Each structure stands twice: as structure tokens, then as C-alpha cells.
Amino acid sequence: MIEPDSNSADESRAPRDPVSVAARIHRFAAQVVRIYLGRDDEPEPPPDPDPP
């Protein structure tokens, strides 16, 4: 049985670069959007832009 060691977990989790964290979040969000749009049988057409 492996005993959880909070100290080693904290040490292995080094502070990451905020840009890389944002990139990972962006990639995850893009994947979620792709899955959502892929399962949508009939996506609604984009609304026509109103003329100025």
C-alpha cells in the first residue's frame, strides 16, 4: 500500500510558468469545444451581421 506523502507531492509539483498553464487550459478548452461541436448534429448557422 502506498502511503500518501503530502511533502513529496508538493515538492514534485514545481511552480509552473503562468503562460504554460494558460496554454494547457486553452488546449483543454479547445478540445472540449471540438467534442461539443462534433456531437452537435445540426449546428445553428451563425447569425447574419446587421448592416451598420
KANOR-V642417 format. One record per pair of residues at least 12 apart in sequence whose C-alpha atoms are under 10 Angstrom apart, sorted by the first residue. I is the first residue (numbers start at 1). J is the second residue. D is the distance in whole Angstrom. If there is no record, write none. Layout:
i=I j=J d=D
i=I j=J d=D
//
This chain:
none
//
